[in-house]
């Protein structure tokens, strides 16, 4: 294999060309990758040999005509069959194996095996995103997330720039990492010392930072954020409004998952484009049949670049709708995320489901809180856990209870629980909506 930098640059140049291919040409290329991945899985994993039983004697006869008959892969499948999903014959050109894992915020963490080639592709996809959005490589990239190095107050400064010189030749900005959990006011103090930067964090943390900035912004006059790159959670309109009102910049979505890497990145027109050169994305109805264009369904993903751990038709636990065509000129499919993870859906006694992600900023005037979590604790019961600097006597609990009953359209029993600080996941996420067992 050539040097990682030269391979990454070649990949980047190729990706800049491939997203502009005519739609049919791009489809032919991606279908070829998908078929090759399926044949590799049938040849080198016991798990898919079983799933593709009728082709076990001659996997080369597999075609994409059987695609919709392949069972959807679940997290439980991966946990229970991890060794069987791993390839016993990874192509040498894919480089050494690398292990990682998911945070387990769904209650089911999994180990992930990939290769050097996967890492290089992820870097190339990221560089395409930076170029597409015309990011300024002279600014720092400040990442405030968990599960990494960088303790407060100084954080950790990378030895290299966060954007490659073949994308931004005069790049001078380094990545600065701050490990969560860190109190919101300390995060703002840290940002106040960084100078011109971009911020990379979860939407829930952006929400807390924005509200804290609107309340105490006079203490942090030097914060200069050109954009907030959000990951790991559903970015809502309220988060975008907070980024604008608190920091004067846009919040930019980036849809990714530890299991499969970067799934979709936005264009300048604000649409999420699937990274089709590295994975295949489907949306399925609850009965397993494919959704039509613009129809919301379960998001199912196949990694076509990771030949170490074969994830074929993997149900990632999100919902969205696919379409084609964008005014930006890219031929890559467009994904619209309609709700967050299935665990963010509250399910009630009458069989209906409602997204539990409720904007904190909407109620800030009469219930000023820095952070909160809404938990469904019973069929018709909720608990609002919150952090606030405002005494209880100045919080309008009755009004918020009425507003939430209106949002969920039912006479729920709603309790409130003040917290000294919210519990974050290992990756620094605050689960703003959680359906607890009952």
C-alpha positions as CSV (number, residue, x, y, z in Angstrom):
1,X,0.0,0.0,0.0
2,X,1.2,3.5,-0.8
3,X,1.7,6.0,2.1
4,X,-1.5,6.8,4.0
5,X,-1.3,10.4,2.9
6,X,-1.0,9.7,-0.8
7,X,-3.8,7.0,-0.6
8,X,-6.1,9.5,1.2
9,X,-5.4,12.2,-1.4
10,X,-6.2,9.7,-4.3
11,X,-9.4,8.7,-2.5
12,X,-10.3,12.3,-2.0
13,X,-9.8,13.3,-5.6
14,X,-11.8,10.2,-6.7
15,X,-14.6,11.1,-4.3
16,X,-14.8,14.7,-5.6
17,X,-15.3,13.2,-9.1
18,X,-17.7,10.4,-8.2
19,X,-20.3,12.5,-6.6
20,X,-20.7,14.4,-9.9
21,X,-21.1,11.3,-12.0
22,X,-24.4,10.9,-13.9
23,X,-26.9,9.2,-11.6
24,X,-27.0,5.9,-13.5
25,X,-23.2,5.7,-13.7
26,X,-22.9,6.2,-10.0
27,X,-25.6,3.5,-9.4
28,X,-23.8,1.0,-11.6
29,X,-20.5,1.6,-9.6
30,X,-22.2,1.3,-6.2
31,X,-24.2,-1.8,-7.2
32,X,-20.9,-3.4,-8.2
33,X,-19.4,-2.7,-4.8
34,X,-22.5,-4.1,-3.1
35,X,-22.4,-7.3,-5.1
36,X,-18.6,-7.7,-4.5
37,X,-19.2,-7.2,-0.7
38,X,-22.0,-9.8,-0.7
39,X,-19.8,-12.4,-2.5
40,X,-16.9,-11.7,-0.2
41,X,-19.2,-12.3,2.8
42,X,-20.5,-15.5,1.4
43,X,-17.0,-16.7,0.7
44,X,-15.3,-15.7,3.9
45,X,-17.8,-15.7,6.8
46,X,-19.7,-18.6,8.3
47,X,-22.6,-16.3,9.2
48,X,-23.4,-15.3,5.6
49,X,-22.7,-18.8,4.3
50,X,-25.7,-19.8,6.4
51,X,-27.8,-16.8,5.3
52,X,-27.0,-17.6,1.6
53,X,-27.3,-21.3,2.0
54,X,-28.4,-22.0,-1.6
55,X,-25.3,-20.4,-2.9
56,X,-22.8,-22.1,-0.6
57,X,-21.3,-24.3,-3.3
58,X,-20.9,-21.4,-5.8
59,X,-21.0,-17.9,-4.2
60,X,-20.1,-16.4,-7.6
61,X,-23.6,-17.1,-8.8
62,X,-25.0,-14.6,-6.3
63,X,-26.8,-11.6,-7.9
64,X,-28.5,-8.5,-6.4
65,X,-31.9,-10.0,-7.3
66,X,-31.8,-11.8,-3.9
67,X,-31.0,-8.6,-2.0
68,X,-34.5,-8.0,-0.5
69,X,-34.6,-11.6,0.7
70,X,-31.5,-11.2,2.8
71,X,-32.7,-10.9,6.5
72,X,-32.1,-7.5,8.2
73,X,-29.1,-7.6,10.6
74,X,-29.7,-6.5,14.2
75,X,-27.5,-5.5,17.0
76,X,-28.4,-8.7,18.8
77,X,-27.3,-10.6,15.7
78,X,-23.9,-8.9,15.9
79,X,-23.5,-9.5,19.6
80,X,-24.5,-13.2,19.4
81,X,-22.5,-14.0,16.2
82,X,-19.6,-11.6,16.3
83,X,-16.9,-14.1,15.4
84,X,-19.0,-15.6,12.6
85,X,-19.5,-12.1,11.0
86,X,-15.8,-11.5,10.8
87,X,-14.0,-12.4,7.5
88,X,-11.4,-15.1,7.7
89,X,-9.7,-13.8,4.6
90,X,-9.4,-10.0,4.6
91,X,-7.7,-8.8,1.4
92,X,-4.1,-7.8,2.1
93,X,-4.7,-4.4,0.3
94,X,-7.1,-3.4,3.1
95,X,-4.2,-3.1,5.6
96,X,-4.1,-4.0,9.2
97,X,-7.1,-4.6,11.3
98,X,-8.4,-2.0,13.8
99,X,-10.8,-2.5,16.7
100,X,-13.3,0.0,18.1
101,X,-16.8,-0.1,19.5
102,X,-20.1,1.6,20.1
103,X,-21.0,3.5,23.2
104,X,-24.0,1.3,24.0
105,X,-26.5,4.1,24.5
106,X,-29.1,1.8,23.2
107,X,-28.2,-0.7,26.0
108,X,-26.4,-2.9,23.6
109,X,-22.8,-2.0,23.0
110,X,-20.9,-3.9,20.3
111,X,-17.3,-4.4,19.3
112,X,-16.4,-3.2,15.8
113,X,-13.5,-4.5,13.6
114,X,-12.4,-2.5,10.6
115,X,-9.2,-2.0,8.6
116,X,-6.7,0.8,7.7
117,X,-8.4,1.2,4.4
118,X,-11.7,2.0,6.1
119,X,-9.9,4.7,8.2
120,X,-8.4,6.2,5.1
121,X,-11.8,6.3,3.4
122,X,-13.3,8.0,6.4
123,X,-10.6,10.6,6.2
124,X,-11.2,11.2,2.5
125,X,-14.9,11.5,3.0
126,X,-14.3,14.0,5.8
127,X,-12.1,16.0,3.5
128,X,-14.7,16.0,0.8
129,X,-17.2,17.4,3.3
130,X,-14.7,20.2,4.4
131,X,-14.1,21.1,0.7
132,X,-17.8,21.0,-0.1
133,X,-18.6,23.4,2.8
134,X,-15.6,25.6,2.1
135,X,-14.3,25.5,5.6
136,X,-11.5,27.8,6.6
137,X,-8.5,25.7,7.5
138,X,-6.8,28.5,9.4
139,X,-9.4,28.2,12.2
140,X,-9.0,25.7,14.9
141,X,-11.4,22.7,15.2
142,X,-12.6,22.4,18.9
143,X,-14.1,19.1,19.7
144,X,-16.1,18.8,22.9
145,X,-17.2,15.2,23.2
146,X,-16.5,12.2,25.5
147,X,-14.5,9.1,25.2
148,X,-11.2,10.9,24.1
149,X,-8.1,12.6,25.5
150,X,-8.2,16.3,26.6
151,X,-8.9,17.1,30.2
152,X,-10.0,20.6,31.3
153,X,-8.6,23.3,31.5
154,X,-6.2,22.9,28.6
155,X,-7.6,20.1,26.5
156,X,-5.4,18.3,24.0
157,X,-3.9,19.9,20.9
158,X,-3.2,17.6,17.9
159,X,0.2,17.6,16.2
160,X,-1.3,18.1,12.7
161,X,-3.9,20.3,11.2
162,X,-7.5,19.0,11.1
163,X,-7.9,19.6,7.4
164,X,-5.4,18.2,4.8
165,X,-3.1,20.5,2.9
166,X,-4.3,19.0,-0.4
167,X,-7.8,20.4,0.5
168,X,-6.6,23.7,2.1
169,X,-3.0,24.4,1.1
170,X,-2.5,27.1,3.8
171,X,-4.1,25.1,6.6
172,X,-2.7,26.1,10.0
173,X,-5.6,25.3,12.4
174,X,-5.1,22.4,14.8
175,X,-7.7,20.2,16.4
176,X,-8.2,20.9,20.1
177,X,-10.1,18.2,22.1
178,X,-11.9,18.7,25.4
179,X,-13.1,15.5,27.1
180,X,-16.6,15.4,28.5
181,X,-18.1,15.7,31.0
182,X,-17.3,19.4,31.7
183,X,-19.7,21.9,33.2
184,X,-21.3,24.2,30.6
185,X,-19.7,27.4,32.0
186,X,-16.2,25.8,31.9
187,X,-16.8,24.8,28.3
188,X,-17.6,28.4,27.4
189,X,-14.6,29.6,29.3
190,X,-12.5,27.0,27.3
191,X,-14.0,28.3,24.0
192,X,-13.3,31.9,25.0
193,X,-9.6,31.1,25.1
194,X,-9.4,29.4,21.7
195,X,-9.8,32.3,19.2
196,X,-11.4,31.7,15.8
197,X,-12.6,28.1,15.5
198,X,-15.3,25.6,14.5
199,X,-17.0,23.7,17.3
200,X,-17.6,19.9,17.0
201,X,-20.1,18.5,19.6
202,X,-23.4,16.8,20.1
203,X,-26.7,18.7,19.6
204,X,-27.7,18.2,23.2
205,X,-24.5,19.9,24.3
206,X,-24.9,22.7,21.8
207,X,-28.4,23.2,23.3
208,X,-27.0,23.6,26.8
209,X,-24.1,25.8,25.6
210,X,-26.4,28.1,23.7
211,X,-28.8,28.7,26.6
212,X,-25.8,29.3,28.9
213,X,-24.3,31.7,26.4
214,X,-27.6,33.7,26.0
215,X,-27.8,34.0,29.8
216,X,-24.1,34.7,30.7
217,X,-22.6,35.7,27.3
218,X,-21.1,38.9,28.7
219,X,-18.5,36.8,30.5
220,X,-17.2,35.2,27.3
221,X,-16.6,38.1,24.8
222,X,-13.9,36.4,22.8
223,X,-15.8,33.3,21.6
224,X,-15.6,33.2,17.8
225,X,-17.3,30.2,16.3
226,X,-17.8,30.0,12.5
227,X,-19.9,26.9,12.6
228,X,-21.0,24.0,14.8
229,X,-20.5,20.5,13.4
230,X,-23.0,18.3,15.1
231,X,-22.9,14.5,15.4
232,X,-24.2,11.5,17.3
233,X,-27.8,12.8,17.8
234,X,-30.7,14.2,15.9
235,X,-30.1,17.9,15.1
236,X,-33.4,19.7,15.6
237,X,-34.5,23.2,14.3
238,X,-34.3,24.4,17.9
239,X,-30.5,23.6,17.9
240,X,-30.0,25.5,14.7
241,X,-31.8,28.5,16.2
242,X,-29.7,28.4,19.3
243,X,-26.5,28.3,17.3
244,X,-27.6,31.4,15.4
245,X,-28.8,33.4,18.4
246,X,-26.0,32.4,20.8
247,X,-23.0,32.2,18.5
248,X,-24.1,33.8,15.2
249,X,-23.3,30.7,13.1
250,X,-24.9,27.7,11.6
251,X,-25.3,24.2,13.1
252,X,-24.2,21.6,10.5
253,X,-25.5,18.0,10.7
254,X,-23.2,15.0,10.2
255,X,-24.9,11.6,10.3
256,X,-22.5,8.9,11.5
257,X,-22.3,5.8,13.6
258,X,-19.4,3.9,15.2
259,X,-20.5,0.7,13.4
260,X,-20.3,2.0,9.9
261,X,-18.5,5.4,10.1
262,X,-19.7,8.4,8.2
263,X,-23.2,7.8,6.7
264,X,-24.2,11.2,5.3
265,X,-22.8,14.7,5.2
266,X,-24.5,18.0,4.2
267,X,-24.0,20.1,1.1
268,X,-24.0,23.9,1.0
269,X,-27.8,23.7,0.4
270,X,-28.3,21.9,3.7
271,X,-29.2,18.5,2.4
272,X,-27.6,15.3,3.8
273,X,-26.0,13.3,1.0
274,X,-25.3,9.6,1.5
275,X,-21.7,8.6,1.2
276,X,-22.6,5.9,-1.4
277,X,-19.0,5.2,-2.3
278,X,-18.6,3.5,1.1
279,X,-22.0,2.2,2.0
280,X,-25.5,1.4,0.7
281,X,-28.5,2.8,2.5
282,X,-32.1,1.6,2.3
283,X,-35.3,2.6,4.0
284,X,-37.7,-0.2,4.9
285,X,-41.3,-0.3,6.0
286,X,-42.1,-2.1,9.3
287,X,-43.1,-5.2,7.2
288,X,-39.6,-5.2,5.6
289,X,-40.6,-4.0,2.1
290,X,-38.7,-1.1,0.5
291,X,-40.0,2.4,1.0
292,X,-40.7,4.6,-2.0
293,X,-38.9,7.9,-2.6
294,X,-39.7,10.4,0.2
295,X,-41.4,7.7,2.3
296,X,-40.2,7.4,5.9
297,X,-38.9,4.0,7.1
298,X,-36.3,2.2,9.1
299,X,-32.7,3.0,8.0
300,X,-30.8,-0.1,7.0
301,X,-27.1,0.1,6.1
302,X,-24.6,-2.1,4.3
303,X,-20.9,-1.2,4.6
304,X,-19.2,-1.8,1.2
305,X,-15.8,-0.7,2.3
306,X,-15.3,-2.7,5.5
307,X,-14.4,-6.3,4.5
308,X,-13.2,-7.2,7.9
309,X,-16.5,-7.2,9.7
310,X,-19.4,-7.7,7.3
311,X,-22.5,-5.6,8.1
312,X,-25.1,-6.3,5.5
313,X,-28.5,-4.8,5.8
314,X,-27.9,-3.6,9.3
315,X,-30.8,-1.9,11.1
316,X,-29.1,1.1,12.7
317,X,-32.2,2.1,14.8
318,X,-33.0,5.4,13.0
319,X,-35.8,6.5,10.7
320,X,-35.6,8.6,7.6
321,X,-36.6,9.1,4.0
322,X,-34.5,8.9,0.8
323,X,-34.7,10.9,-2.4
324,X,-32.6,11.7,-5.4
325,X,-31.7,15.1,-6.9
326,X,-30.3,18.2,-5.3
327,X,-29.7,21.7,-6.5
328,X,-26.1,21.5,-5.4
329,X,-25.4,19.2,-8.3
330,X,-24.4,16.1,-6.4
331,X,-25.7,12.7,-7.7
332,X,-25.4,11.2,-4.2
333,X,-28.8,10.2,-2.7
334,X,-30.4,12.6,-0.2
335,X,-31.4,11.4,3.3
336,X,-33.9,13.2,5.5
337,X,-33.7,12.1,9.1
338,X,-37.3,12.2,10.4
339,X,-36.9,11.1,14.0
340,X,-33.9,10.0,16.1
341,X,-33.2,6.6,17.3
342,X,-36.1,4.2,18.1
343,X,-35.3,4.7,21.8
344,X,-36.3,8.4,21.4
345,X,-39.9,7.3,20.5
346,X,-42.3,7.3,23.4
347,X,-44.9,4.5,23.0
348,X,-48.2,4.9,24.7
349,X,-51.1,2.7,25.8
350,X,-53.2,3.3,22.7
351,X,-50.4,2.1,20.5
352,X,-49.3,5.5,19.2
353,X,-45.7,6.6,19.2
354,X,-44.5,10.2,19.6
355,X,-40.9,11.6,19.4
356,X,-39.8,12.4,22.9
357,X,-37.2,15.0,21.8
358,X,-38.8,18.3,23.0
359,X,-37.0,21.7,22.5
360,X,-35.8,23.1,25.8
361,X,-35.4,26.6,24.4
362,X,-39.1,26.7,23.5
363,X,-40.0,26.9,27.2
364,X,-37.0,28.8,28.5
365,X,-38.9,32.0,29.3
366,X,-40.9,30.4,32.1
367,X,-38.7,27.3,32.8
368,X,-35.1,28.4,32.4
369,X,-33.0,25.3,32.5
370,X,-29.5,24.7,31.1
371,X,-30.1,21.0,30.3
372,X,-32.9,18.4,30.6
373,X,-33.9,14.9,29.9
374,X,-37.5,13.7,29.4
375,X,-37.9,10.0,30.4
376,X,-40.9,7.9,29.7
377,X,-41.1,5.9,32.9
378,X,-44.5,4.3,32.4
379,X,-47.2,3.8,29.7
380,X,-48.7,7.3,30.5
381,X,-45.9,8.7,32.8
382,X,-43.0,11.0,32.2
383,X,-40.2,12.4,34.4
384,X,-38.5,15.6,33.5
385,X,-34.9,15.6,34.8
386,X,-33.3,19.1,34.6
387,X,-30.4,21.3,35.6
388,X,-31.2,24.9,36.4
389,X,-29.7,27.9,38.3
390,X,-33.2,29.2,38.9
391,X,-34.9,28.3,42.3
392,X,-38.0,26.1,42.1
393,X,-40.3,29.0,43.2
394,X,-39.4,30.8,39.9
395,X,-40.0,27.8,37.7
396,X,-43.5,27.4,36.3
397,X,-43.9,23.6,36.7
398,X,-47.7,23.7,36.1
399,X,-47.3,25.5,32.8
400,X,-44.6,23.2,31.5
401,X,-46.7,20.2,32.5
402,X,-49.6,21.6,30.5
403,X,-47.3,22.3,27.5
404,X,-45.9,18.8,27.5
405,X,-49.4,17.3,27.8
406,X,-50.3,19.4,24.7
407,X,-47.2,18.3,22.8
408,X,-47.9,14.6,23.5
409,X,-51.6,15.1,23.1
410,X,-52.6,13.2,26.2
411,X,-53.2,13.7,29.9
412,X,-49.9,12.3,31.1
413,X,-48.7,12.1,34.7
414,X,-45.5,14.3,34.7
415,X,-43.0,14.4,37.5
416,X,-40.0,16.7,37.9
417,X,-36.5,15.9,39.2
418,X,-33.9,18.6,39.7
419,X,-30.3,17.3,39.1
420,X,-26.9,18.8,40.2
421,X,-25.6,17.6,36.8
422,X,-26.9,15.5,34.0
423,X,-25.5,12.0,33.4
424,X,-23.7,11.7,30.0
425,X,-22.8,8.6,28.1
426,X,-19.2,7.6,27.6
427,X,-19.1,9.5,24.3
428,X,-20.4,12.7,26.0
429,X,-24.0,12.5,24.8
430,X,-26.9,13.7,26.9
431,X,-29.9,11.5,26.0
432,X,-32.5,14.2,25.9
433,X,-35.3,11.6,25.4
434,X,-35.2,8.1,26.8
435,X,-37.8,5.4,27.0
436,X,-37.1,3.5,30.2
437,X,-38.2,-0.1,30.9
438,X,-41.6,-0.4,32.5
